[in-house]
Amino acid sequence: MNYMKYSSEVKSAIKSGKPIVALESTIISHGFPYPQNVELAQKVESVIRKQGVVPATIALINGNICVGLNDTEIELLGQSTTAFKTSIHDIPRVLSSKKVGATTVAATMYVAELSEIRFFATGGLGGVHYGVNETFDISADLPTLAKCKVCVVSAGVKSILDVSKTVEYLETIGVPIYGYETDKYPNFYTQDSGLTVEKIDKASLVKLLKTQDNMNLNYATSLVVPIPKKDELNPTLINKIIDDALNEAKEKNITGKKVTPFLLDRIRKLTNGKSVAANISLMLNNAKIAAIIAKEYAKK
């Protein structure tokens, strides 16, 4: 049975060779409250279309893997209180039960590769959680990056995670990391995590990706883009807030899939909403950069 369902816009783009940028859908169902989540999804798609590129938001709906959503489907995800946060290993479960499934970074990468979509824009990557020595809590995003040939454009690892351990893990499993016009690995809400990364520009990246294609090497490329300077948060303040939120989660024994939404909600409240504004800024910026590179890559 073929589970794939492409929107007419995406189907036309695939047929004509027009550039496409994949988008996850947990940012709609789990990232922001309604109706802000729907508004953001529409803005992100608009940013991509302004570059002459087709957005392909991915979700699981009614037993189908939907590649490209219409306004009704985005609204469904935005209003749903039961949308399943779907990682790569959850896909069969969600499809077979015909649940509404919002795809994580891992699941979106898998579907993007299946659809031969070379670029994917997201806010932040999952990674190695603090306390990993005790919990061994590592996001499924990381091993999936090692086996899906997609260029993932993000603002780096979510800063609620152990950034240095995540970067080390990615290097260990063979996932290359490049900084888009920067040699500093970003820290999601801020431009600099204190880690260095190899700097790359658009032309060099496209040449690198095409060389990878020719060699048939099957792994993701992590392209990290810092949040725009005007929208970054105060590093000292946000780091303290994150530490406080992490301690609170530990005290309340919050674990597993509940950790990230809890932390993001606490950070939102403790920053008086400034973290949300920063998140929106970096997501729109990542989408724009991904579209610019996808357009360059599509040139003959």
Residue pairs with C-beta under 8 A, 6 or more apart in sequence:
3 63
3 64
3 65
3 95
4 64
4 65
4 67
4 114
4 115
5 64
5 65
5 66
5 67
6 14
6 67
6 68
6 115
7 56
7 66
7 67
7 68
7 69
7 70
9 54
9 68
10 20
10 54
10 56
10 67
10 68
10 115
11 68
12 18
13 19
13 20
13 54
14 20
14 115
14 116
17 298
18 53
18 54
18 298
19 52
19 53
19 54
19 119
19 291
19 294
19 295
19 297
19 298
20 53
20 54
20 55
20 56
20 117
20 118
20 119
20 294
21 48
21 53
21 54
21 55
21 56
21 117
21 119
21 120
21 121
21 287
21 290
21 291
21 294
22 56
22 57
22 58
22 67
22 108
22 111
22 112
22 115
22 117
22 119
22 120
22 121
22 150
23 41
23 44
23 45
23 48
23 55
23 56
23 57
23 58
23 108
23 120
23 121
23 122
23 287
24 57
24 58
24 102
24 103
24 104
24 105
24 107
24 108
24 120
24 122
25 41
25 57
25 58
25 59
25 69
25 77
25 102
25 103
25 108
26 85
26 86
26 102
26 103
26 104
27 37
27 40
27 41
27 122
27 123
27 283
28 37
28 38
28 40
28 41
28 57
28 59
28 74
28 77
28 78
28 102
29 37
29 77
29 78
29 80
29 83
29 85
29 100
29 102
30 83
30 85
30 102
30 261
31 37
31 40
31 123
31 264
31 279
32 40
32 276
32 279
34 78
34 79
35 78
36 276
37 77
37 78
38 74
38 75
38 78
40 280
40 283
41 57
41 74
41 77
41 78
42 71
42 74
43 280
43 284
44 55
44 121
44 283
44 284
44 287
45 55
45 57
47 284
47 287
47 288
47 291
48 54
48 55
48 121
48 287
48 288
48 290
48 291
49 55
50 291
51 288
51 291
51 292
51 295
52 291
52 295
53 291
53 294
53 295
54 68
55 68
55 287
56 67
56 68
56 112
56 115
56 117
57 68
57 69
57 74
58 65
58 66
58 67
58 69
58 103
58 107
58 108
58 111
58 112
59 66
59 69
59 73
59 77
59 100
59 101
59 102
59 103
60 66
60 84
60 86
60 91
60 94
60 95
60 99
60 100
60 101
60 102
60 103
61 73
61 76
61 100
61 101
62 98
63 95
63 96
63 98
64 95
65 91
65 95
65 111
65 114
66 73
67 111
67 115
67 117
69 77
76 100
77 83
77 100
77 102
80 100
82 99
82 100
83 99
83 100
83 101
83 102
84 90
84 94
84 99
84 100
84 101
84 102
85 102
85 104
85 257
86 94
86 101
86 102
86 103
86 104
86 107
87 104
87 106
87 107
87 140
88 104
88 106
88 107
88 109
88 110
88 140
88 144
89 140
90 101
90 107
91 101
91 107
91 110
93 99
94 101
95 101
101 107
103 111
104 126
104 140
104 141
105 120
105 122
105 125
105 126
105 139
105 141
105 144
105 152
106 126
106 139
106 140
106 141
106 144
108 120
108 122
109 120
109 141
109 144
109 145
109 148
109 150
109 152
109 220
110 144
110 148
112 118
112 119
112 120
112 148
112 150
113 148
113 149
113 150
117 150
118 149
118 150
118 151
118 209
118 294
118 297
119 150
119 151
119 153
119 290
119 291
119 293
119 294
119 297
120 150
120 151
120 152
120 153
120 290
121 153
121 154
121 283
121 286
121 287
121 289
121 290
121 291
122 152
122 153
122 154
122 283
122 286
123 154
123 155
123 158
123 188
123 279
123 282
123 283
123 286
124 154
124 155
124 156
124 157
124 158
124 159
124 188
124 282
125 139
125 141
125 142
125 145
125 152
125 154
125 156
125 157
125 158
125 166
125 222
126 139
126 140
126 141
126 142
126 157
126 158
126 161
126 260
127 138
127 139
127 141
127 142
127 157
127 158
127 161
127 162
127 163
127 165
127 166
127 169
128 137
128 138
128 139
128 142
128 161
128 162
128 165
128 166
128 169
129 135
129 137
129 138
129 139
129 161
129 162
129 259
130 161
130 162
130 246
131 137
131 250
132 138
132 162
132 165
135 255
137 255
137 256
137 259
138 169
139 161
142 166
142 169
142 170
142 173
142 175
143 173
144 220
145 152
145 170
145 173
145 175
145 219
145 220
145 222
146 173
146 174
146 175
146 219
146 220
147 218
147 219
148 218
148 219
148 220
149 212
149 213
149 217
149 218
149 219
149 220
150 220
150 221
151 205
151 209
151 220
151 221
151 223
151 290
151 293
152 220
152 221
152 222
152 223
153 180
153 223
153 225
153 286
153 287
153 289
153 290
153 293
154 222
154 223
154 224
154 225
154 286
155 186
155 188
155 224
155 225
155 226
155 227
155 282
155 285
155 286
156 163
156 185
156 186
156 187
156 188
156 193
156 224
157 163
157 166
157 167
157 188
158 188
158 260
159 187
159 188
159 189
159 190
159 193
159 238
159 239
159 242
160 242
160 245
160 246
160 260
160 263
160 264
160 267
163 185
163 187
163 193
163 195
164 193
164 195
167 177
167 185
167 195
170 177
170 222
171 177
174 219
175 219
175 220
175 221
175 222
176 219
176 221
176 222
177 185
177 197
177 198
177 222
177 224
178 197
178 198
178 199
178 200
178 205
178 221
178 222
178 223
178 224
179 185
179 186
179 197
179 198
179 199
179 200
179 223
179 224
179 225
179 226
180 200
180 201
180 205
180 223
180 224
180 225
180 289
181 199
181 200
181 201
182 191
182 197
182 199
182 224
182 225
182 226
183 196
183 197
183 198
183 199
184 191
184 192
184 193
184 195
184 196
184 197
184 226
185 192
185 193
185 194
185 195
185 196
185 197
185 224
186 192
186 193
186 224
186 225
186 226
186 227
187 193
187 194
187 235
188 227
188 282
189 227
189 232
189 233
189 238
189 275
189 278
189 279
190 227
190 232
190 233
190 235
190 238
191 226
191 227
191 229
191 232
192 226
192 235
197 224
200 208
200 223
202 292
202 293
202 296
203 296
205 221
205 223
205 293
206 293
206 296
206 297
208 221
209 221
209 297
210 297
212 221
223 289
223 293
225 282
225 285
225 286
225 289
226 232
227 278
227 281
227 282
227 285
228 281
228 282
228 285
231 277
231 278
231 281
231 282
232 278
233 271
233 274
233 275
233 278
237 271
238 267
238 271
238 275
241 267
241 270
241 271
242 263
242 267
244 266
244 270
245 262
245 263
245 266
245 267
245 270
246 263
248 266
249 259
249 262
249 263
249 266
252 262
254 262
264 275
267 275
268 275
268 276
